[in-house]
Every structure is written in structure tokens, then in C-alpha cells.
Amino acid sequence: MQILPNSTYTGLFQPGDVTVLLRLTLAAYNPPSHQRYSPSLAFKFLIDGHPSENIFALHTVDGHTTADRNWFLHEMSNILPASPPAVYPKNINAANFQMALNELPAEGAEKLEGTNNLAVYEPASITVRGEKVEKVVAPYSITLWPNHQFNTDENSTWDFRLELKDIPAGSMLYTITAQPTKGSTDTEVIGEIHTASAMVSFTYADELLMFRHPIRRWKPTATPIQKEVTTPIDRQ
């Protein structure tokens, strides 16, 4: 992951190159109807002398609203849209998110705002060298905009891992934008995700690598940071 020089965020969002393990998986999928096809991403940052930090991003826990199976159809974010009331009771992913949130150790003002808010405050609180950040400046949200050069077949019935395995090392997969505060309409491009190797397939679920759910909610920095407003790069 390359964080660009214009980033004024701290920790793992400060400018420079950071090696991450990137997991591409499905949060939801109903094979018979091809509905609720829901690509999701998880990042694992390896930290010297400390437990790893993790970031999760989805487009929605409800999945694609059509039978389209293009992996790179939508952008993904750590802030998820709320599921419609008619969908939520039937959504096992939303229910699992709620159960996980209830079991997290943080309490009170530290606890996450809700099941649809996968805060990235913790990754901004530490560097890859294991150094704690004294004054944390974390984006409220990050959004990953896909490189449509790698669009997969919208009508495919193949295992998605077979379609992703041919993406070569050195490919730019996503452009990263950041929203500085809750409710802000400002966004800026702060980085890109490039592959350092070919994709490696593994079985479903965290059997070898565990990706820990974020614990602490986002907090505003004491002194707002001025940023230039930029827009995502259209790579279609």
C-alpha cells in the first residue's frame, strides 16, 4: 500500500510504502440465485513488537442488488450504508456484526458507533515500527475505488478465486480516498494499493490468518487539518 505525500494522517496512513496482507473474500453469497454477491476486503498490517492492525471494507453487507458478479463493480468503504429494515432481520451478516460489536472489550465513549462503522482510528494510532502516535489524526472513512481494468465477468459462475488468480504482481488494484471528519463532504486521494505478488487461494473463513474486528471508535483530532479537496481517479 502506497500512502501519498499529501496525506496528513498519522500512523499507518502517514506518507510512505506499507506492506499489507490483503484478503479478498465474500461477505455474503447465495449460489443458486447469484444474489447477495458481496465482495469484501480486509487488510492486515504487521507491526514490529505489537499485534497486527486490521481494516475492513465492503460496499454493503447486503451484497449486489442484481446478479452481477463483477468483483470490481463497486467501491468499498469502512463506513457501510444501513441495511433497509426489510432486509436487516434476514441478514445473517448484519446479525453477526451486531453480536461481534456486543462482545468487543471497549466500553462507553470508546465503543464503536454501530455495526456499520468499522472505524480506522486504531491503524492511525501506531506506526509499522510499533511506535505509538502521540497526537492521532485518523480519517473518519476511507473508500477504495477499483481499477476497472481488472473487471471480472458479470455473468460468470466460476469461483471468484479463479478469476482473481491471473492478476499479475505489480498491479494497481485500488485508489484510496479519505474523508477527514464525520459529515464532511471533502475527500482526497491519499494512496493506492498495488499487488506485490500474485493472488493465493485459500479456503473460506479465517483458518490460517485471523483478522480482528476494530474495537475503538473514531475520534476527531483537536486541531483540524487543512486538506486540498481532490476526487477519485476514473480508471474505467
Order of alpha helices (4+ residues) and beta strands (2+ residues): beta-beta-beta-beta-beta-beta-alpha-beta-alpha-beta-beta
